[in-house]
Amino acid sequence: MLVTDKRTEWEIPHEPGQHMTFRPLSGSELDEAERAATKHILDMAQGLDLSKLSTSQDVSDRDTRRTKYDADILIKYGIVDWTYQAECDETTKRDLDARTRDWARDIILDMNVRLEEQVGNSSASSPEGASLPSSRKRTTSALEA
């Protein structure tokens, strides 16, 4: 499936009246986001004594997914439009506040990366988008260009 034709608009829950339009990411875009996150983690780990780090952490699949992919890369490709007055381009996407960036990152991850718990419970007949959290308000269904 080509991802460039698919669009889904969401209302920003903490900014009533504001919306963002998202698209699914291609495989190569997800790979780029994963490589960037991995590089960042490796850069941070340089010089650390890894033998002293605890390996038993109570981390959810959602938290693991958030650290596996670089938020800036996800947002760069995943957001295609918004209702803000500023142009929706790579520069202004980097100007999003942390709360809005993290919300948008989670929407993009929900559209593109399944949680481990969902993988075991999925069926081939599940409707597209069924894994998206019901607490988020989708204002329009996916549109075909």
C-alpha positions as CSV (number, residue, x, y, z in Angstrom):
1,M,0.0,0.0,0.0
2,L,1.3,3.5,-0.8
3,V,1.0,5.6,2.3
4,T,1.1,9.0,0.6
5,D,-2.6,9.0,-0.3
6,K,-4.0,8.3,3.1
7,R,-5.0,11.1,5.5
8,T,-6.6,11.1,9.0
9,E,-7.5,14.3,10.8
10,W,-7.5,14.5,14.6
11,E,-8.6,17.2,17.0
12,I,-5.8,18.2,19.4
13,P,-7.4,17.3,22.8
14,H,-5.7,20.1,24.8
15,E,-6.3,22.7,22.1
16,P,-10.0,22.8,21.3
17,G,-10.7,23.9,17.8
18,Q,-7.2,23.0,16.5
19,H,-6.6,19.9,14.3
20,M,-3.7,18.0,12.8
21,T,-3.8,15.8,9.7
22,F,-1.6,12.7,9.7
23,R,-0.6,10.1,7.3
24,P,0.9,6.6,7.8
25,L,4.7,6.4,7.4
26,S,6.5,4.3,4.8
27,G,8.7,1.5,5.9
28,S,11.8,3.5,5.1
29,E,10.6,6.5,7.1
30,L,10.0,4.2,10.2
31,D,13.4,2.7,9.6
32,E,14.9,6.2,9.6
33,A,13.1,7.1,12.9
34,E,14.4,3.8,14.5
35,R,18.0,4.4,13.4
36,A,17.9,8.0,14.7
37,A,16.6,6.8,18.1
38,T,19.2,4.0,18.3
39,K,22.0,6.4,17.4
40,H,20.8,8.8,20.1
41,I,20.7,6.0,22.7
42,L,24.2,4.8,21.8
43,D,25.6,8.3,21.9
44,M,24.2,8.7,25.4
45,A,25.6,5.4,26.5
46,Q,29.2,6.2,25.5
47,G,31.4,6.2,28.6
48,L,28.8,4.6,30.9
49,D,29.6,1.4,32.9
50,L,26.7,-0.7,31.4
51,S,27.4,-3.5,33.9
52,K,26.0,-1.3,36.7
53,L,22.8,-0.6,35.0
54,S,19.7,-2.5,36.1
55,T,18.2,-4.7,33.5
56,S,14.9,-5.4,35.4
57,Q,12.7,-2.4,34.6
58,D,8.9,-2.3,34.6
59,V,8.5,-0.6,31.2
60,S,5.3,-0.9,29.2
61,D,5.2,-1.7,25.5
62,R,4.0,1.8,24.8
63,D,7.0,3.3,26.6
64,T,9.3,1.0,24.8
65,R,7.8,2.0,21.5
66,R,8.2,5.7,22.4
67,T,12.0,5.3,22.9
68,K,12.4,3.0,19.9
69,Y,11.5,5.7,17.3
70,D,12.8,9.3,17.1
71,A,9.8,11.7,17.7
72,D,11.2,14.4,15.4
73,I,11.5,12.0,12.5
74,L,8.0,10.6,13.1
75,I,6.5,14.1,13.2
76,K,8.6,15.3,10.2
77,Y,6.9,12.7,8.0
78,G,3.6,11.9,9.9
79,I,2.1,15.4,10.2
80,V,0.9,16.7,6.8
81,D,-1.3,19.7,7.8
82,W,-2.7,21.6,10.7
83,T,-5.1,24.4,11.6
84,Y,-2.4,26.6,13.1
85,Q,-1.7,29.9,11.2
86,A,1.9,29.0,10.7
87,E,2.9,26.8,7.7
88,C,3.1,23.1,8.4
89,D,6.7,22.6,7.3
90,E,9.7,20.9,8.8
91,T,10.9,24.0,10.6
92,T,7.6,24.8,12.3
93,K,7.0,21.2,13.2
94,R,10.1,21.5,15.4
95,D,8.5,24.4,17.2
96,L,5.7,22.4,18.7
97,D,5.5,22.4,22.4
98,A,6.4,19.2,24.2
99,R,2.8,18.3,25.1
100,T,1.6,18.6,21.5
101,R,4.7,16.9,20.1
102,D,4.3,14.0,22.4
103,W,0.5,13.7,21.6
104,A,1.3,13.8,17.9
105,R,4.1,11.2,18.3
106,D,1.6,8.9,20.0
107,I,-0.9,9.3,17.2
108,I,1.7,8.5,14.6
109,L,2.9,5.5,16.6
110,D,-0.6,4.2,17.0
111,M,-1.2,4.5,13.2
112,N,2.1,2.7,12.3
113,V,3.4,0.5,15.1
114,R,1.3,-2.2,16.9
115,L,1.8,-2.9,20.5
116,E,2.9,-6.4,21.4
117,E,-0.4,-7.0,23.2
118,Q,-2.3,-6.1,20.0
119,V,-0.2,-8.5,17.8
120,G,-1.4,-11.5,19.7
121,N,-5.1,-10.4,19.6
122,S,-5.2,-9.3,15.9
123,S,-7.1,-10.9,13.1
124,A,-6.9,-10.4,9.4
125,S,-10.4,-9.1,9.3
126,S,-9.8,-6.3,11.9
127,P,-10.8,-2.9,10.5
128,E,-8.0,-0.5,9.8
129,G,-7.4,1.8,12.7
130,A,-9.0,-0.6,15.2
131,S,-5.9,-0.5,17.3
132,L,-6.1,3.3,17.8
133,P,-7.1,4.3,21.4
134,S,-10.8,5.1,21.7
135,S,-10.0,8.0,24.1
136,R,-8.8,10.1,21.1
137,K,-11.2,11.9,18.9
138,R,-10.8,11.2,15.2
139,T,-12.7,14.0,13.4
140,T,-12.7,12.5,10.0
141,S,-12.0,9.0,8.7
142,A,-9.0,8.3,6.5
143,L,-9.5,10.1,3.1
144,E,-8.3,8.7,-0.2
145,A,-6.7,11.3,-2.4
